[in-house]
Amino acid sequence: MLTAAVQALTLAFAMFWEILWPLILGFALSAVVQAFVSKRQMVRLLGDDSPRCITLASLFGAASSSCSYAAVALARSLFRKGADFTAAIVFQFASTNLVIELGIIMAVLLGWQFTVAEFIGGPIMIALLWLVFRATLRRPLIEEARRQAGAGVVGRMEGHAEMDMSVADTRAFWTRLTSPEGFTAVSHYFVMDWAAVWLDIAVGLLIAGAIAAWVPAAFWQGFFLVNHPLLSLIWGPAIGPIVSMLSFVCSVGNVPLAAVLWNGGISFGGAISFVFADLIILPILDIYRKYYGRRMAVYLLITSYIAMAAAGFVVNLLFLAAGLVPAARHATVAEAHIVLNYTSVLNILFLALAAVLVWRFLRTGGPEMLKMMEHPMPAHEEHDHGHGAHGHDMHGHDTHGHDTHGHDTHGHDTHGHGSQ
């Protein structure tokens, strides 16, 4: 038993070492993007479910944090402040499936084909979800969800979702990036995104290590119908989201487990649908219930599952037709080990970059902000850096006593309009 546990931990750490520099790179790039995309601008641009707004919601999501809990909390925040419900849900889907760090980790562990599939399949999933919402989502259910969202029931990462640390002014991008406030904003987003997802990454690595060490390959081959190619083509995308839902792992933490499942025999589309499904794991379904009510939580589960499974199936067909499905199953799991190679060199270099960003974070009030990540903040105390056109002070207060979206100081929508 002890030997098996040591083997599982060894595999988990080896996988962590393999993905360390891509994680740092991905979160650093994500922090740069977030530092210059204001959350305050999103609500104004996501007022309906038109193709334009859905496209913007996808782009804003791709530029946001990959933490599933923060994405869900921010989606509710946008909805409460007047954003369309469909646009808010699309935003959170893009936040966890179209972000930079996810693509980098998939390329390292699974191969470039999976990264391409993710960024092709993500928009397909979002388009399918939009079509299903348009066909089935009715105003009474939206209004019921709006009332429940307005109750302000606490979920997870509430403070992280509310913080707006972007540097939004008219200066050139490079000037803003190299300015003291730009450096500070990037460091804060970098550290706080790590703080938001480290547990999911750790749990995902431990589960992947345990499964790789303890579960025999014959089990997965039977479970994923490896000897029945046609059935597995359908079964993989159908079962992938269910396995993900029961794994309790979300964000980029489910990529190592996807690598284990791919080596075990899940179909290409099944691995993609598994990664897509981080927004229907059981803890997040419970947050949906708290945020929007039981009926909307069930609706989101059913519609999300349909979109995820269908997108995985479509991606599988497209990649089979193009001859891009990898013939070998050699995802980096059991083969991962620590040696002095390019991975180790890159890890050292990017750890140095991380150290610089952490140092800046510690020197600029970061620890105080970190304490507020799990706690919801009143609308008139949203935390930002107060640069440029927003006219807020360093604590996020509007210097005129009102927020910039036509909401009162309690965060209520003063326009009273619906979502559709």
N, C-alpha and C positions, 0 to 999 in steps of 0.2 A: 504493500500500500504506500509506504514511504517513497519507494523508488518511483512509483507511478506519479505521485504528487510532485516529486522533484523534476521528473520528465516534463510534466505539464507546465510547471513554472519556468523551466528552462526554455521551452518552446515559446511561451508567452513573452519572456524577456527578449529572446532572439528576434521575434517578430517586431517587438517595440523598437529594438535597435535598428532594424531594417527600415522602419517607417519614420524614425525620429526626424531626420533632416527634411523629408517631404512635409511632415506635419508643421515644423517650424516655418518652412518656406510658405506653405499654404496659408497659415494663420497670419504671417507677416503681410503677404499680398492682400489677404482679406481685410486686414486692419487698415492698410493704405486706402483701399476702396471705401470702406465704411467711414473713414475719417473725412471724406469729401462728399458723402451722400447724406444729406440731412433727412432725418426721419420726419421732421416737421413739413417737408415738402411733399411727402408721400401722400398724406391724406388728401391734399388738394388735387392730386393727380389720379386718385383711385376712387372717383365718385360713382362709377357705374360698372357694369360688366361688359362694356363694349370691347371689341378686339383690341383697340388702342390701349385701354386701361388694363386689360389682361396682359398685354405685352409688357407694359410698364411695370406691372406687379411682378412679372417674371424677372425682369431686369433688376428691379430693386431687391428682390429676394436673392438673386445670384450674387449681389453685392453685399449681402448681409452676413450675419453670423451663421455658422453651421449648427449651432446648438439647437436641437429640436425643441427643448423646453422654452428657450428664449424666443424662438421663432413663433411658437404657438401663443406665448404671452404677448408678443408684439402684434401678432395678427388680431388678437382681441382688442388691444389698445387702439389700433387703427380703426377697427370696426366701431368701437365706442365713440371715436372722435368724428365719425361721419363717413368713413370709407365703405364702399360696397362690400357686402359679405363675401360674395364670390371672389372679388379681387383680393380681399384679405386672406382667404384660404389659399388662393393661388400663390400669393406672396410667401406664405409659410411653406408650401410645397417646394417652391424654387429655393428657399433658404436652406433646405436640407438636401436637395437633390441636384442643384446646379452650381454649387459653390466650388471655388478653386481647389481648396484642400482635398475635397472628396475625389476629384479627378486625378490629382497627383498621387494620392494613396492607392487608388485603384490601379493606376499604371504601374506602380512599384510592386504591389502584391499580386495582381491578377494579369496585368498586361495591358498594352495600349488599346487593344480591341474593346476592353470593358469600359475604358474611359470614353472612347468614342460612342459606345452604345449608351452610356449614361447620359451624355450630352445630346444625343439624338432622341433617346427614349424619354428623357425628362420633359421636353416640350410636347411629345406625343401624349404622355400621361396628363399633362396640364390641359391640352386641347380636349382630350376625352372627358376629363373632369368638368371642364367648362360646358361641354355639350350636354352632359348628364345633368348638371345643375340647371341649365336653361330649360331642359325638358321636364324636370321633376320638382325643382325647388319652388315652393309657393310662399307668397308674402306672409300668411299667418305664422308659418314656421320661422321665418326670418324675424318677425316682430317678437315672437316668443323668445328667440335667441337674443335679440337686442335687450329685452327686459332683463333676462338673466345675466347678460354681460354687464349691464348697468349696475347690477347688484354688487359687483366688485369682489366676488369670491376669490380667495387667494389660491393660486396654483404654484408654479415654480418659476424661478428666474424673473420675477415680476420687476424688480429694480433694474436688472440688466436690460430688460426689454424697453423700459421707459427712458433710460439714459440716452441723451443725444449729445455726443462729443464731437460732432463734425465741425470742420473749419470751412464755412461757406462764405466766401467773399468774391470779389471780382479779380483778385490777383491770379496770375498764371499758376497752373497746377504745380510746376516744379518749385515755384517761389513759396507757395503754401506748404508743400511737402517738407521743404528744408527750413521752414520758419520754426521758431521755438514752439509755438502753439501747435503746428502741424506734427512735429516730432512727439510732443506730449500726447496728442490725440491718438496717433498710431500706437504708441507704447501702451496707452490705456486700453484700447480695443484689443491689442495683442494679448495682454495678460488676462484681461477679463474673459475673453473668448476661451483661453486655455482653462481658466478656472471653471468655466461653464461646462466644459466637455471632458475634463480629465477623468472623471469618474466613469463616464460611458466608455471612454477609450480603454481604461484599465479593466473594466468588467468584460468588455468585448475581447480583449486580449486573453484574459484568464479563461473565458468560456471557450475561445478558439483553441487555446493550448490544451485544455482538458479534453475537448472533443477529439482533437488530432491525436492525443496520446492514448485515450481510453476507448474510443469507439472504433470497432473494426471496420475496415473498408467494405466488407461484405454486407454489413447492415445498410450503409448508405446506398450501395449499388442496388439492393433490393428495394429500399424505400423510394428511390428516385427512378425506378423502372428502367435501369440502364440497358437491360436486354430487350427492351421494347421501344425502339427509337421513336415510332410515331406517337405512342401513348406518352412517352416522356416529354415530347414536344409540347403537349397540352398540360400534362401533370406538373411539370416544373414551374411554369408561371402561376399555376393555380395554387400550388402548395407553398411556394416561396414566401408570399406575404404572411401566411399562417404561421410558418416556422419563425419568421421575424417577429410577429406579434407576440409569440410565446417566449421569445428569448429575452425580452425586457431590455434589449440593447438598442440604442439609437445613435444618431449622428454618425460621425466617421468611425465610431466604435464597432459598427456591424460589418465593416469591410474585412477585417481578419476572419470573422466567422464565415463570410461569403467565400473567402478563399478556401477554407476548410470544406465547405459544402461543394464547391466547384471540383476540388480534388476528389471528393467522395462520389461525384457522379450527377449532381444536379445539372439540368440543362442550362445552356447559355442564357436563355430568356428567364429561367427560374432564378439564376443568380442575380440578374438585373432586377427582377420584381422583388426579390428578397431585400436588396439594398433600398429600393424605392419605399419599402413598407415601414420605415422607422417612425412614421407619423400615425401608425395604428397599433403601436405596442400598448400593452394593457395600462401602464401608468399614464400614458397620454390620453387614452380613451377616457380614463377617469377625470382627467383635467378638462376634456371636452364637456363631460357631464357637469362639472362645476361651472365652467365658463358659459355654456350655452343651453344647458338643460338636457334631460335624458333623451328626449325625442331627437334633438339635433345631434347628439352624440351617436345614436344608432344610425341616423341618416349619414353622418360623416364616415362611419365605419363601412357601411354598405357601398356607398358611392366611391370612396377611396379605394376599397378593395377591388371593385370592378375596374377602375382606371389603372391601378397598379398591375393587376394580372393581365389585362388586355394589352397594356403597353409592353410588358415583358414578352408576351406572345408575338406581338407585331415586330418588335426588335429582333426576336429570334428568327422570324421568317425573312426579314430584310437582310440580316447578316448571313443567313444560310444561302440566300439567293446571290449575295455578293461574294460568297466564298471567304468570309472574314471570321467565321467561328473557329477558334483555335482547335487544332486537331489533338494536341497534347494537353494533358491536365497537370501542369507543373506550377501551380500557384505557389508563391513563396510562403511555406508553412514549415513543414518538417525539415526542409533543406536550409532554412535560415540558421546562420551561426555567426559568431562574432570573430572576425579576423581583421588584420590591418590591410584594408583595401579601400577602394574609393568611397564606399559607404561610410566607413569609420572616419575618413578624412573629411567628408562632407558633414558628418555629424558634429565633429569638433568645430568646424567653421561656423555652422549654423547655431551651435550652442553658444558660441561667442556673440553672434548677433542677438540671440535671445537674452544673453546676459546684459547687453547694452540696453535693450528695450526694458528689461526688468529694472535695471538701475534707474532709468528715466522715470518709470512708473513709480518707484519708491520715493523718488525725490520730488514728485509733483502731486502729492495728495492721493496717490492711487490706493493705498491701504484703506483709507476712509471710504472711498467709493466701493471698494471690494466688499465691505461690510454691508452695503445696501443692496447687493445683488439679489438677494432672496426676498427683499421686503418691498411691497408696493409703495410708490410715492404719490402724494397728491399731485394733481395735474399742474398746480401752480408752483410745484417744487421740482419739476423735471430737471434733471441734471445735465447741463451742457457746458460747453466752453465759452459760449457767449461771444463768438466772433462774427465779424462781417455783418450781413444784412439782417440778422435776427433781432438785434437790439436787446439781448438779454445780458444780465450780469453773470459773473462767474458761477453762480449757483443756479442758473437757469431761469431766474425771475425776469419777467417782462418789465422793462423800466416804466411802462405806462400802466401796469397793474392788470393787464389782460393778456391772455395768450394770443397767438397769431392766427388762430383758425376760427375765430368766432364762437369759442366755447366759453362758458363761465368758469370761475375759478375752482369749481368742483369737478371739472372735466366733462360736463354734460354738453351734448350737442344742442346749440341754441337754435339750429335751423329746423330741427324736428323732422327731417326728411328720412324716408326709408332707404333701403339699399337697392331697390330695383325700381 
